[in-house]
């Protein structure tokens, strides 16, 4: 009975969960609404006009916009620490455009047909167009960065972009490796996802020419939150709903992507149980994911992953605990909680 209640707690009332997420984001982002409005206006301008095809794809991408989590963290952390500058919005644009470019390439690699409930660019157009549009966005992002006239910012964002590629390649390399350790998994998602969170939070101190210690503190904060975000995101493959997330639960598991819930479950289980689950995954039968889900749930993998995400988020907040209290810092703390415990 307890297991059924646990499952239902993740799945009931889909629309209420979706609206709850949106309302929370609006509440937490309220102090930086002017920054986000400027961000959206500039993003529309940057993605228009170079060709009819680019304009069409840009409009499609703008329709499938995410929650703007990286810009929100950049603006809140910069405002909270008195590190906001005239170039902060442009810097957030560059980072978000790089993130979008990586998603276009990801969708080609994964052969994805949906993202955020809408057709992917590769599905609506072609793989070639999706790859070239990603390349175009990378070029746009680095052109924006030139305007900051900050070699340190360009170095930081360039390094973060390099880390994203390293993480993606390592993830592909480890597909189907059921001996992947927790440490290796965390290292991969630190590169793949947390690198852009880290540079987002480090941007303010860089633009304000703060000492290296201050930069490292905010980079560390963003790194921990970014890792926590990806753990929570990977959890959606187990507890997410396709109508909210835009993809079927179990897709990652059944294509050999190894994430923290399964890593923990394998660590706790007997070898015979582990081998049986690997066999189910490889078989690709209709009930394979249910077998994996029940196994991971019973061994505590889902609860462990949630605890780990929360723990990392708190570590990040502790690193910037000396920031003066303000509405920006309060909302930043709320965003950490939201990021590490979301259900969609």
C-alpha positions in Angstrom: 0.0 0.0 0.0 2.8 2.4 0.8 4.4 1.9 -2.6 1.1 2.7 -4.4 0.7 5.9 -2.4 4.3 6.8 -3.3 3.7 6.3 -7.0 0.4 8.2 -7.0 2.0 11.1 -5.2 4.2 11.7 -8.2 1.5 11.3 -10.9 -1.8 12.7 -9.7 -3.3 15.9 -10.9 -1.0 16.6 -13.8 -2.3 20.1 -14.7 -2.2 21.2 -11.1 1.5 20.2 -10.9 2.3 22.0 -14.2 0.5 25.2 -13.0 2.2 25.0 -9.6 5.6 25.0 -11.3 4.7 28.0 -13.4 3.3 29.9 -10.5 6.4 29.2 -8.3 8.7 30.4 -11.1 6.7 33.6 -11.5 6.8 34.1 -7.7 10.5 33.5 -7.4 11.4 35.5 -10.5 9.2 38.5 -9.5 12.1 40.8 -8.3 13.9 40.3 -11.6 10.9 40.6 -14.0 12.3 43.7 -15.7 15.6 41.8 -16.3 13.7 38.9 -17.8 11.6 41.1 -20.0 14.7 42.8 -21.3 16.2 39.3 -21.9 13.2 38.2 -23.9 13.1 41.3 -26.0 16.8 41.0 -26.9 16.4 37.3 -27.5 13.7 37.9 -30.0 15.8 40.5 -31.7 18.9 38.3 -31.9 17.1 35.4 -33.4 15.4 37.2 -36.2 16.2 38.3 -39.8 19.2 36.6 -41.1 17.2 34.3 -43.4 13.5 33.2 -43.7 14.5 29.7 -42.6 16.4 30.9 -39.5 13.4 33.2 -38.7 11.0 30.2 -38.9 13.2 28.0 -36.7 13.7 30.9 -34.3 10.0 31.3 -33.9 9.6 27.6 -33.3 12.3 27.7 -30.6 10.7 30.7 -28.9 7.4 28.8 -28.7 9.1 25.9 -26.9 11.0 28.1 -24.5 12.0 26.6 -21.1 11.8 28.1 -17.7 14.8 30.4 -18.3 16.4 28.9 -15.2 20.0 29.9 -16.1 19.1 33.6 -16.6 17.1 33.6 -13.4 20.1 32.3 -11.5 22.4 34.8 -13.2 20.1 37.7 -12.4 19.2 36.7 -8.8 22.8 35.9 -7.8 24.1 39.1 -9.4 21.4 41.3 -7.8 21.8 39.6 -4.4 25.6 40.2 -4.4 25.6 43.7 -6.0 27.2 42.3 -9.1 24.6 43.3 -11.7 26.0 45.4 -14.6 24.8 46.9 -17.9 26.0 43.8 -19.7 24.4 41.2 -17.4 21.4 40.7 -19.7 23.6 40.2 -22.8 25.8 37.7 -20.9 22.7 35.7 -19.9 21.7 35.8 -23.6 25.0 34.3 -24.7 24.8 31.5 -22.1 21.1 30.7 -22.9 21.8 30.7 -26.6 24.7 28.3 -26.1 22.4 26.1 -24.0 19.8 26.1 -26.8 22.4 25.2 -29.4 23.5 22.2 -27.3 19.8 21.0 -27.1 19.6 21.2 -30.9 22.6 18.9 -31.3 21.3 16.7 -28.4 18.1 16.1 -30.2 19.9 15.0 -33.3 22.1 12.6 -31.4 19.1 11.2 -29.4 16.9 11.2 -32.5 14.3 13.0 -30.4 11.0 14.0 -31.8 9.6 16.0 -28.9 11.1 18.6 -26.6 8.9 20.4 -24.0 5.9 19.0 -25.7 6.6 20.4 -29.2 8.3 18.9 -32.2 12.1 19.2 -32.2 13.8 21.1 -35.0 15.3 17.9 -36.4 11.8 16.3 -36.5 10.1 19.3 -38.1 12.9 20.1 -40.5 16.0 17.8 -40.8 19.0 16.6 -38.8 21.2 18.7 -41.1 19.2 21.9 -40.5 19.2 21.2 -36.7 23.0 20.8 -36.6 23.6 23.9 -38.7 21.1 26.0 -36.6 23.0 24.9 -33.5 26.2 26.0 -35.1 24.6 29.3 -36.0 23.5 29.8 -32.4 27.0 29.1 -31.1 28.3 31.8 -33.5 25.7 34.3 -32.3 26.5 33.6 -28.7 30.2 34.3 -29.1 29.5 37.4 -31.1 27.4 38.7 -28.2 30.2 38.0 -25.7 32.6 40.2 -27.7 30.4 43.2 -26.7 31.4 42.8 -23.0 35.0 43.5 -23.8 36.0 41.1 -21.1 38.6 38.5 -21.9 37.9 36.8 -18.5 34.2 36.4 -19.3 34.9 35.0 -22.8 37.4 32.5 -21.2 34.9 31.4 -18.6 32.0 30.9 -21.1 34.3 29.2 -23.6 35.6 26.8 -21.0 32.0 26.1 -19.9 31.0 25.4 -23.5 34.0 23.0 -23.9 32.9 21.2 -20.7 29.4 20.7 -22.1 30.8 19.0 -25.1 33.1 16.8 -23.0 30.2 15.8 -20.8 28.0 14.9 -23.7 30.7 12.8 -25.3 31.4 11.1 -22.0 27.7 10.3 -21.6 27.6 8.8 -25.0 30.7 6.8 -24.2 29.2 5.4 -21.0 25.9 4.4 -22.6 25.1 0.9 -21.5 27.9 0.8 -19.0 26.1 -0.7 -16.0 29.2 -0.5 -13.9 29.2 3.3 -14.0 29.9 4.7 -10.5 28.2 7.5 -8.7 31.4 9.6 -8.9 31.7 9.1 -12.6 28.0 10.0 -13.1 28.4 13.2 -11.1 31.5 14.1 -13.0 29.7 13.7 -16.3 26.7 15.8 -15.3 28.9 18.4 -13.8 30.4 19.0 -17.2 27.3 18.4 -19.3 24.9 20.6 -17.2 26.4 22.2 -14.2 29.1 24.1 -16.2 26.6 26.6 -17.6 24.9 27.0 -14.2 28.4 27.7 -12.8 29.4 30.3 -15.3 26.0 31.9 -15.0 26.5 32.5 -11.3 30.2 33.5 -11.8 29.3 36.1 -14.5 28.4 38.8 -12.0 31.7 38.8 -10.1 33.6 38.6 -13.4 31.8 41.6 -14.9 32.3 43.6 -11.6 36.0 42.6 -11.6 35.7 41.0 -8.1 38.6 39.1 -6.6 39.2 35.5 -7.6 37.9 34.2 -4.3 34.5 35.8 -4.9 34.4 34.4 -8.4 35.2 30.9 -7.2 32.5 31.1 -4.5 29.7 31.9 -6.9 31.1 29.4 -9.5 31.0 26.7 -6.8 27.4 27.7 -5.9 26.3 27.4 -9.5 28.2 24.1 -10.0 26.4 22.4 -7.0 23.0 23.7 -8.0 23.6 22.6 -11.6 24.5 19.1 -10.6 21.4 19.0 -8.3 19.3 20.2 -11.2 20.5 17.4 -13.5 19.9 14.8 -10.9 16.3 16.1 -10.5 15.9 16.2 -14.3 17.2 12.6 -14.6 14.7 11.5 -12.0 11.9 12.6 -14.3 12.7 9.6 -16.4 11.2 7.6 -13.5 8.6 9.9 -12.0 7.8 12.4 -14.7 4.7 12.6 -16.8 4.9 12.7 -20.6 2.1 15.3 -20.7 4.2 17.7 -18.6 7.8 16.8 -19.5 7.2 16.1 -23.2 8.8 12.6 -23.2 7.8 9.2 -22.1 9.1 7.9 -18.7 11.7 5.2 -19.1 13.1 6.4 -22.4 16.5 7.1 -20.9 16.6 3.8 -19.0 15.7 1.7 -22.0 18.2 3.4 -24.2 21.1 2.6 -21.8 21.5 6.0 -20.1 22.7 5.3 -16.6 21.6 7.8 -13.9 21.7 8.0 -10.1 18.6 6.1 -9.1 19.7 3.0 -11.0 23.4 3.4 -10.0 22.3 3.5 -6.3 19.9 0.5 -6.8 22.6 -1.6 -8.4 25.0 -0.8 -5.5 22.4 -2.0 -3.0 21.1 -5.0 -4.8 22.4 -8.6 -5.0 24.3 -9.5 -8.1 21.5 -11.8 -9.2 18.9 -9.1 -9.0 21.3 -6.7 -10.8 21.8 -9.1 -13.6 18.1 -9.8 -13.9 17.4 -6.0 -14.3 20.1 -5.5 -16.9 18.6 -8.4 -18.8 15.1 -6.7 -18.7 16.6 -3.4 -19.9 18.3 -5.0 -22.8 15.3 -7.0 -23.8 13.2 -3.9 -24.5 10.0 -5.7 -23.7 6.8 -3.7 -23.0 7.0 -4.3 -19.3 10.8 -3.7 -19.0 10.5 -0.2 -17.5 7.9 -1.3 -15.0 10.3 -4.0 -13.7 13.2 -1.4 -13.5 11.0 1.2 -11.9 9.8 -1.3 -9.2 13.4 -2.4 -8.6 14.7 1.2 -8.2 11.8 2.2 -6.0 12.1 -0.8 -3.7 15.9 -0.4 -3.3 15.5 3.3 -2.4 17.1 4.7 -5.6 14.5 7.4 -6.2 14.5 8.6 -2.6 18.3 8.6 -2.5 18.5 10.7 -5.7 16.1 13.3 -4.3 18.2 13.4 -1.1 21.4 13.8 -3.0 20.0 16.7 -5.1 18.8 18.5 -2.0 22.1 17.9 -0.2 24.0 19.4 -3.2 21.7 22.4 -3.3 22.3 23.1 0.3 26.1 22.8 -0.1 25.8 25.5 -2.8 23.8 27.8 -0.6 26.3 27.4 2.3 29.1 28.6 0.0 27.4 32.0 -0.4 25.9 32.2 3.1 27.7 35.5 3.8 25.7 37.3 1.1 23.6 40.0 2.7 19.9 39.2 3.2 17.6 40.7 0.6 14.6 39.9 -1.5 16.9 38.7 -4.2 18.8 36.3 -1.9 15.5 35.0 -0.5 14.2 34.2 -4.0 17.6 32.7 -4.9 17.2 30.3 -1.9 13.7 29.5 -3.1 15.0 28.8 -6.6 17.5 26.3 -5.2 14.7 24.4 -3.5 12.5 24.5 -6.6 15.3 23.3 -8.8 16.2 20.3 -6.7 12.7 19.1 -5.9 10.6 19.8 -9.0 8.3 17.2 -10.4 8.2 18.4 -14.0 
